[in-house]
Amino acid sequence: MHEYLADRPEIPAGAPIGDLVGREVGDVTVYLNQSGGHRMVRDRMDRADVEYDVYHLDRAKARRLAGTVRELLLEDLPGRDVGGALVLDVTEISSPRYLPDLTSREHVYGGEITLFYVED
């Protein structure tokens, strides 16, 4: 998913990451983290639950970017071949909600999706 979002012109360059190590306060960030999942069909289809958090110094921009990430994941990603896997479907667990970072004082909106895929 990192490479998929990194290739989208709607997402700021360098924003999609899978690790917060080295991230500086103020960097516009789309942090992706697998939160769970399981094998749906033996040797054929997997399910991954993925949380996404959008960090921005401006609350309205954080909200808009989180909405863009949500839209891309739910509406554009299904049917695409990404990173050696065919994405069959994406469903929403929770839409972006406000989760301000109490340490950095940045605005954060986070949501969670379920990704259904088969390896190529």
C-alpha positions in Angstrom: 0.0 0.0 0.0 2.9 2.3 0.6 4.0 2.2 -3.0 0.4 2.5 -4.2 -0.2 5.7 -2.2 3.3 7.0 -3.0 2.5 6.9 -6.7 -0.8 8.9 -6.4 -0.5 12.6 -7.3 -3.1 13.5 -4.6 -0.7 12.3 -1.9 2.3 14.5 -0.9 5.7 13.1 -2.0 7.3 11.1 0.8 4.2 11.1 3.0 3.4 7.4 3.0 5.5 5.5 5.5 5.4 2.3 7.5 7.6 3.4 10.4 7.7 6.5 12.4 11.4 6.2 13.3 13.2 9.3 11.9 10.0 11.2 11.3 10.3 14.9 12.2 7.5 16.9 13.8 5.8 18.9 11.1 6.4 16.3 8.3 3.2 15.7 6.4 2.8 11.9 7.0 0.5 9.1 6.0 1.5 6.3 8.5 0.3 2.8 7.5 0.3 0.0 10.0 -1.1 -3.5 9.7 -3.3 -4.1 12.7 -4.4 -7.6 12.0 -5.9 -10.0 9.5 -6.0 -13.6 8.6 -6.1 -16.2 5.8 -9.6 -16.2 4.3 -9.3 -19.1 1.9 -6.5 -21.7 2.3 -3.6 -21.0 0.0 -5.6 -18.4 -2.0 -6.9 -15.3 -0.3 -5.7 -13.2 2.6 -7.2 -10.4 4.7 -5.2 -7.6 6.2 -6.5 -5.0 8.5 -4.6 -1.7 8.1 -4.7 1.4 10.1 -3.8 4.8 8.5 -2.9 7.9 10.4 -2.5 11.3 8.7 -0.3 13.8 10.5 -0.3 17.5 9.6 0.3 20.8 11.4 -3.0 22.2 10.0 -6.1 20.4 11.3 -8.3 21.1 8.2 -5.5 19.9 5.9 -5.1 16.7 8.0 -8.8 16.0 7.7 -8.8 16.6 4.0 -5.8 14.4 3.4 -7.3 11.6 5.5 -10.4 11.8 3.4 -8.4 11.6 0.2 -6.5 8.5 1.6 -9.8 6.9 2.5 -11.3 7.6 -0.9 -8.3 6.2 -2.7 -8.2 3.0 -0.6 -11.9 2.3 -0.8 -12.7 3.4 -4.4 -9.5 3.2 -6.4 -7.4 0.4 -4.9 -9.7 -2.5 -5.5 -8.8 -4.4 -8.7 -5.2 -3.1 -8.8 -2.1 -5.2 -8.8 0.1 -3.7 -6.0 3.4 -5.1 -4.8 2.9 -8.6 -6.1 -0.7 -8.9 -4.9 -4.0 -8.4 -6.6 -6.3 -6.4 -4.4 -9.8 -8.0 -4.6 -11.7 -5.6 -2.3 -11.3 -3.0 0.4 -13.9 -2.4 3.1 -13.9 0.1 5.9 -13.6 -0.7 9.6 -13.7 2.9 10.7 -13.7 6.2 8.9 -11.1 8.9 9.8 -11.5 10.2 13.3 -9.6 13.0 15.1 -6.7 11.6 17.2 -4.4 14.5 18.1 -0.9 13.6 19.0 -0.4 14.8 22.6 3.4 14.6 22.4 4.1 16.5 19.1 0.9 18.6 19.3 0.2 17.7 15.6 -3.2 17.1 14.2 -3.9 13.4 13.4 -6.8 11.8 11.7 -6.9 8.0 11.6 -9.0 5.3 10.1 -8.9 1.6 9.4 -9.6 -0.6 6.4 -9.7 -4.3 5.6 -7.9 -5.3 2.5 -8.7 -8.6 0.7 -6.0 -9.8 -1.7 -4.4 -12.8 -3.4 -0.7 -13.0 -4.2 0.2 -13.1 -7.9 
